[in-house]
Amino acid sequence: MLIAVPLIITMAVGLVLGVRFVSERTPSLKLSAHRSGVASAAPPASGTASPTATPTPTAMVSATPAAAAANVSCDIVVPANPLTAPGLATSYQLTGANGMSPAASGCTENNPNLNAFVQATILNPATGALSVYEPLVITQGTQAAVAPAVPALPAGAVVTIDFGFNGTNLTLKGATGTTLAGAKCVNGLPGSIFGQVSFCNGVAFFAAANKDIAAGLTVIPANGTSAKTGRACPTTRSFTMIDQDQSDNVTTQYLVNRNGQTAQDNAANAAALAGATAINNGSDNALLNAFLEPTLGCAPFTAPDLSNAGSPGTSQALDELFAAKNQQAPIALVPENDPMTLVGAAFSQRKANLYRTSVDQPVIMRSQTADTPAGYCQNMVNAASLFLKNNQAVLATGATPVAAVGTNLFTFLANRLNMSFTNLNCQNFGLKNPVTVTLNGTGAASAATINATQQTVTSTAGAAGAANPVAPRAPRKGQAQTAGWTPAPMGK
């Protein structure tokens, strides 16, 4: 039977800052160094069907086209034994929530507003070696365009699985009654999921990785210095690049053929599926690895990608390991005012800590005074405004991840900071938004003025966990605007 943990709710909270990046395969917009261009102009190969999870059939609910277009929530079926090689090579299935079919709900992998992505990071505890793998997601009722590669895992491999979603709420369902518990999957609290992200076996993976790091078996490279700025390269825990919901979503890409079938994004499949296009997840990690670091002359931490013949690949878990070793104070950690850690409109230390432990971050202690929503806002405003102001010329040379948000990397990041300030309710702590954006005729930020005057919190109201109102979630590129969302620039 299908087991959902926990129950899904629709949380119209916060601005979605993990905007889906454009999927066209151009050199300036590819999401990681190991991705190659997709050939075109020939008919797609028929491919081979992949093994799929086989949950108990569920009666499908129909919906009107308008209801499907407005839907923001989907379910994903996790195959049995997902931490094993056969489980990794079994396709995950995306479908509608509450018994709704993929067609009725719009929950299909070729719908850029509601597609889901999965990413695994693998540790060999005996040697400390790391690798990555990108399990495939298919639309329920379809077959993979090409069967996923079966990874060769080392004996005793410790695997963590991260999920990303381009909609609002993705709920995990197990192919069997023990799938989710057996893989130690975390979707949030009962009745209050994180939203776009989930994690399986994160705590055990990071415990094993940190043990190997301490023993000298796993070596995390030192952070480099940007030749463009003369400063340390940013990490996922740097206040110069975080947003309202940091450490979220994955760097996975898939290929979609003309029939809407998906395949892993690797060189062999790109050659076989002529005319296929790439789809990707709106990820802060991909923003860092594929846009910000190349512009600054930095390089991401990579490991062999077992779904792409061992070519270097990135992952969310690799980024967190790298940040844990290299990020200097102030260190950005998932805050209680992150929309994904709210319960309703209230702060939840329990939910925030559940998220943190899944991405190898220290928990919030009640005695702490610095690690607060107010402190997060102050550090974000001060660090990001200085970074943007001091490096505007360099950042303006970088490609924009989303043309509808900003015309280049600088205006994109400025607009993103502008919206993060609002959606974290930083004004509640006596801070002022440091960004003023100018919009062009299409509504994208074409210019931005940054006030880098350093600010100090003057109020800590709500910092201990009282309910604070939060702005509704903003639309993604191509989505209709959510009612009640009023900030002028479209955010990330």
C-alpha positions in Angstrom: 0.0 0.0 0.0 1.0 3.6 -0.3 2.2 5.1 2.9 2.3 8.9 3.2 4.5 10.4 5.9 3.5 12.9 7.0 0.2 14.3 5.8 0.4 16.9 3.2 -0.8 20.5 3.7 -0.6 23.4 1.3 1.6 26.1 2.8 1.3 29.3 0.9 4.3 30.7 2.7 7.2 32.6 1.5 8.7 33.4 -1.8 10.0 30.4 -3.8 13.7 31.3 -4.1 14.7 28.1 -5.8 13.5 29.2 -9.3 13.7 26.7 -12.0 16.7 27.5 -14.2 16.3 27.6 -17.9 16.8 24.2 -19.5 18.2 25.1 -22.9 21.6 23.6 -23.3 23.8 26.6 -24.0 27.3 26.8 -22.7 26.6 29.7 -20.4 23.6 28.1 -18.8 24.4 24.5 -18.3 24.1 23.5 -14.7 27.3 21.6 -14.1 30.7 21.2 -15.8 30.1 17.5 -16.7 26.9 18.2 -18.6 27.3 18.0 -22.4 25.0 19.4 -25.1 22.2 17.3 -26.4 22.2 16.4 -30.0 19.1 17.3 -32.1 17.3 16.8 -35.3 17.0 13.0 -35.3 13.9 11.0 -34.1 14.2 9.9 -30.5 15.3 6.4 -29.7 12.6 4.2 -28.3 14.7 3.3 -25.2 14.3 0.5 -22.8 11.7 0.4 -20.0 13.1 0.7 -16.5 12.1 -1.1 -13.4 9.5 0.9 -11.5 8.0 0.8 -8.0 4.7 -1.0 -8.0 2.5 0.4 -5.2 -1.1 -0.8 -4.7 -3.3 0.8 -7.4 -5.2 3.9 -6.2 -8.5 5.2 -7.6 -7.6 8.3 -9.5 -9.6 11.5 -9.1 -10.3 13.6 -12.1 -10.0 17.4 -12.2 -10.8 20.2 -14.6 -8.0 21.7 -16.7 -8.2 24.9 -14.6 -7.8 22.9 -11.4 -4.8 21.1 -12.8 -3.2 24.3 -13.8 -3.6 25.8 -10.3 -2.3 22.7 -8.5 1.0 23.1 -6.6 1.2 19.7 -4.8 2.3 16.3 -5.9 3.2 12.9 -4.5 6.3 10.9 -5.4 6.5 7.1 -4.9 9.8 6.0 -3.4 10.8 2.5 -4.6 11.5 -0.4 -2.2 15.0 -0.5 -0.7 16.0 2.9 -2.1 19.4 2.9 -0.4 20.6 -0.2 -2.4 21.9 -0.4 -5.9 18.7 -2.0 -7.3 16.6 0.6 -5.4 18.7 3.5 -6.8 18.2 2.1 -10.3 14.4 1.7 -9.9 12.5 4.7 -11.2 10.6 7.0 -8.7 7.1 7.8 -9.8 5.5 11.3 -9.8 1.8 11.5 -9.5 -1.0 13.7 -8.2 -1.8 14.2 -4.5 -4.9 12.8 -2.8 -5.5 10.2 -5.5 -5.4 12.6 -8.4 -3.8 11.2 -11.6 -0.8 12.8 -13.2 -2.9 14.1 -16.1 -5.6 15.6 -13.8 -3.1 17.2 -11.4 -0.4 18.3 -13.9 2.1 16.3 -11.9 4.2 15.1 -14.8 7.9 15.2 -15.4 7.5 17.3 -18.5 5.6 20.0 -16.6 8.3 22.5 -15.6 6.2 23.8 -12.8 5.6 20.5 -11.0 8.5 18.2 -11.9 10.5 16.4 -9.2 14.2 15.4 -8.9 16.1 12.9 -6.8 19.8 12.9 -6.0 22.0 10.3 -4.1 25.4 10.8 -2.5 27.3 7.6 -1.6 30.1 7.0 0.9 32.4 4.0 1.0 33.1 4.0 4.8 36.1 1.7 4.4 38.0 4.1 2.1 36.2 7.4 2.6 35.5 7.7 -1.1 32.5 9.7 -2.2 30.4 9.4 -5.3 27.0 10.6 -6.5 24.1 9.1 -8.5 20.9 10.6 -9.9 17.9 8.2 -9.5 15.4 8.7 -12.3 11.9 10.1 -11.8 9.2 9.2 -14.3 5.6 10.2 -14.6 3.5 7.4 -13.1 2.0 5.3 -15.8 4.9 5.8 -18.2 8.2 4.1 -18.8 11.7 5.5 -18.8 13.0 6.5 -22.2 16.2 4.6 -21.2 16.5 2.3 -18.3 18.6 3.8 -15.4 22.2 2.7 -15.0 22.6 0.3 -12.2 25.4 1.7 -9.9 28.1 -0.5 -8.5 28.1 0.3 -4.8 31.0 -0.6 -2.5 30.4 -3.0 0.3 28.8 -1.3 3.3 28.0 1.8 1.3 26.2 4.6 3.2 23.7 6.4 1.0 21.8 9.6 1.5 19.0 10.7 -0.9 17.8 14.3 -1.4 14.6 15.4 -3.1 13.9 18.6 -5.0 10.6 19.9 -6.5 9.6 22.7 -8.8 6.2 23.1 -7.3 5.2 23.8 -3.7 4.5 20.6 -1.8 6.0 17.2 -2.6 4.9 14.3 -0.3 6.8 11.1 -0.1 4.9 7.8 -0.5 6.5 4.4 0.0 6.1 1.6 -2.5 5.6 -0.7 0.5 4.5 -0.1 4.1 8.1 -0.1 5.3 9.9 1.7 2.5 10.1 5.2 4.1 10.8 4.1 7.7 13.4 1.6 6.5 15.3 4.3 4.6 14.8 6.8 7.4 13.1 9.3 5.1 12.1 12.7 6.5 9.4 14.8 4.9 8.8 17.2 7.7 6.5 17.0 10.8 3.2 15.2 10.8 0.7 17.7 9.3 3.5 20.1 8.2 5.9 19.0 5.5 8.9 21.0 4.5 7.4 21.6 1.1 9.8 21.2 -1.8 12.4 19.0 -0.1 12.8 15.7 1.7 15.7 13.6 2.8 16.4 9.9 3.3 19.2 8.6 5.6 20.8 12.0 5.9 21.7 11.7 9.6 23.4 8.4 9.2 25.2 9.5 6.0 26.7 12.6 7.5 27.7 10.8 10.8 29.6 8.2 8.7 31.1 10.9 6.5 32.2 13.0 9.4 33.8 10.0 11.0 35.8 9.3 7.9 36.8 13.0 7.6 38.1 12.9 11.2 40.0 9.8 10.4 41.6 11.3 7.3 39.9 8.9 4.9 37.6 11.5 3.3 39.4 14.6 2.3 37.3 17.7 1.7 39.2 20.2 -0.4 40.1 23.6 1.0 38.1 26.6 -0.1 39.7 28.6 -2.8 40.0 32.3 -3.3 38.2 34.1 -6.1 40.7 35.7 -8.6 37.9 38.1 -9.4 37.2 39.4 -5.9 40.2 38.4 -3.9 37.9 36.9 -1.3 37.1 33.3 -0.3 34.8 31.5 -2.7 31.2 31.3 -1.4 29.7 28.1 -0.1 26.1 27.1 0.6 26.5 28.5 4.1 27.8 31.9 3.0 25.6 34.9 3.8 26.8 36.4 0.5 24.7 33.9 -1.5 22.0 32.3 0.8 18.3 33.3 0.5 15.2 32.8 2.5 15.3 29.0 2.2 18.9 27.9 2.0 20.3 24.4 1.6 17.4 23.3 -0.5 16.8 21.3 -3.7 19.3 19.4 -5.8 21.5 19.8 -8.8 20.0 16.8 -10.7 19.0 17.1 -14.4 17.1 14.7 -16.5 16.5 14.3 -20.3 12.9 14.4 -21.6 12.2 13.0 -25.1 9.4 14.1 -27.5 7.0 11.6 -25.9 7.5 13.1 -22.4 9.5 10.2 -21.2 12.5 10.8 -19.0 16.0 9.4 -18.8 19.1 10.0 -16.8 21.2 12.9 -18.1 24.4 11.3 -19.2 26.5 11.2 -22.4 25.1 7.9 -23.6 21.5 8.9 -23.3 22.1 12.3 -24.8 23.5 10.6 -27.9 20.7 8.0 -28.0 17.8 10.4 -27.4 18.4 12.9 -30.2 16.1 15.9 -29.8 15.7 15.4 -26.1 15.7 18.4 -23.8 17.1 18.9 -20.3 15.0 19.6 -17.3 16.4 20.8 -13.9 15.5 21.7 -10.4 15.4 25.3 -9.1 18.3 24.8 -6.7 20.4 27.2 -4.6 23.1 24.6 -5.1 22.9 24.8 -8.9 22.9 28.6 -8.6 26.2 28.3 -6.7 27.9 25.6 -8.7 26.8 26.5 -12.2 26.5 30.3 -12.2 28.1 32.0 -9.2 31.3 30.0 -8.9 32.2 30.1 -12.6 31.6 33.8 -12.7 33.9 34.3 -9.7 36.6 31.9 -11.0 35.8 29.3 -8.3 35.1 25.6 -8.7 32.5 23.3 -7.0 33.3 20.2 -5.0 32.6 17.1 -7.2 32.7 13.3 -7.0 32.4 10.6 -9.6 28.8 10.5 -11.0 27.8 6.8 -11.2 24.8 7.7 -13.4 27.2 9.3 -15.9 30.1 6.8 -16.3 32.0 8.4 -13.4 32.2 11.9 -14.8 32.6 14.6 -12.1 29.2 15.5 -10.6 27.9 17.8 -7.9 25.3 17.2 -5.2 23.5 18.9 -2.4 25.2 16.7 0.2 28.7 17.4 -1.3 28.0 21.1 -1.0 27.0 20.7 2.7 30.2 18.7 3.5 32.3 21.4 1.7 30.5 24.2 3.5 30.9 22.6 6.9 34.6 22.4 6.5 35.3 25.7 4.8 32.7 28.4 5.7 34.1 31.0 8.1 31.9 33.0 10.5 29.3 34.3 10.2 27.9 30.9 9.1 24.4 30.7 7.6 22.4 27.9 9.0 18.7 27.1 8.2 16.8 29.6 10.3 13.4 29.3 12.1 11.9 31.9 9.8 12.7 29.8 6.7 9.3 29.2 5.1 10.1 25.5 4.9 10.5 25.2 8.7 7.4 27.1 9.7 4.4 25.4 11.1 1.6 27.4 9.7 2.9 30.9 10.3 4.8 30.2 13.5 8.4 29.4 14.1 9.2 25.8 15.0 12.5 24.9 16.6 11.6 21.2 16.3 10.9 21.4 12.6 14.0 23.6 11.9 16.2 21.1 13.7 14.7 18.2 11.8 15.7 20.0 8.6 19.2 20.9 9.9 20.1 17.4 11.0 19.2 16.2 7.5 21.8 18.5 6.0 24.6 18.2 8.6 24.0 21.4 10.5 24.1 21.9 14.3 20.8 22.1 16.0 19.3 25.3 17.5 19.7 25.4 21.3 17.3 27.4 23.4 20.2 29.1 25.2 21.6 30.5 21.9 21.2 34.2 21.3 23.1 34.6 17.9 21.5 31.8 15.9 18.1 33.5 15.6 15.8 34.7 12.8 16.8 38.3 13.7 20.5 37.3 13.5 20.0 35.6 10.2 18.3 38.6 8.7 21.0 41.0 10.0 23.9 38.8 8.6 22.1 38.4 5.3 21.5 42.1 4.9 25.0 43.1 5.8 27.0 40.4 4.1 24.9 40.2 0.9 24.6 43.9 0.4 28.4 44.4 0.7 29.1 41.5 -1.7 26.7 42.8 -4.3 27.8 46.4 -4.1 31.6 45.6 -4.1 31.3 43.0 -6.9 28.6 44.5 -9.1 30.8 44.7 -12.2 32.0 41.1 -12.0 28.6 39.7 -11.3 27.1 41.7 -14.2 29.2 39.6 -16.5 27.6 36.4 -15.4 24.6 34.9 -17.1 21.2 35.1 -15.4 19.8 31.8 -14.2 16.3 33.1 -15.0 15.7 35.9 -17.5 12.3 36.7 -16.0 13.9 37.6 -12.6 17.0 39.5 -13.6 18.8 40.4 -16.8 22.2 39.2 -15.6 23.6 37.5 -12.5 24.0 40.7 -10.6 20.4 41.9 -11.1 19.2 38.3 -10.5 20.9 38.1 -7.1 19.9 41.7 -6.1 16.2 40.9 -6.9 16.6 37.6 -4.9 17.9 39.5 -1.9 15.2 42.0 -2.2 12.5 39.3 -2.1 14.3 37.3 0.7 14.2 40.3 2.9 10.4 40.6 2.5 9.6 37.0 2.9 11.8 36.4 6.0 10.0 39.4 7.5 13.3 41.1 8.2 11.5 44.4 8.6 10.1 43.0 11.9 13.6 43.3 13.4 14.1 46.9 12.6 16.1 46.4 9.5 15.7 48.1 6.1 15.6 46.5 2.7 19.0 47.3 1.2 17.9 46.8 -2.4 16.0 49.0 -4.9 15.4 47.3 -8.2 14.4 48.8 -11.6 12.2 46.6 -13.8 12.2 46.5 -17.5 9.2 46.0 -19.8 9.0 42.3 -19.1 9.0 42.7 -15.3 12.6 41.5 -14.8 15.2 43.5 -12.8 17.3 45.4 -15.3 19.2 47.5 -12.7 19.6 47.6 -8.9 20.9 50.0 -6.3 22.5 48.5 -3.2 22.7 50.3 0.1 25.6 48.6 1.9 25.3 50.6 5.1 25.8 48.0 7.9 22.7 47.6 10.0 22.0 46.3 13.5 18.8 44.6 14.7 16.7 46.9 16.9 13.9 44.5 17.7 13.9 40.8 18.4 10.1 40.5 18.5 9.1 37.0 17.5 12.7 35.7 17.6 11.8 33.1 20.3 9.1 31.5 18.2 6.0 33.6 18.2 3.8 33.4 15.2 4.7 35.9 12.5 2.7 36.6 9.3 4.5 35.5 6.2 4.0 36.5 2.6 2.4 34.1 0.2 4.6 32.0 -2.1 5.5 33.8 -5.3 4.9 32.2 -8.7 7.7 30.4 -10.6 8.6 31.4 -14.1 5.6 30.5 -16.3 3.1 30.1 -13.4 0.1 32.3 -12.7 0.6 34.8 -9.9 -0.5 33.6 -6.5 -3.3 35.7 -5.1 -2.1 38.1 -2.5 1.5 38.2 -3.6 2.2 41.9 -4.1 6.0 42.7 -4.1 6.8 44.4 -7.3 9.7 42.3 -8.7 9.1 38.6 -9.4 11.4 36.8 -7.1 13.5 33.7 -7.3 
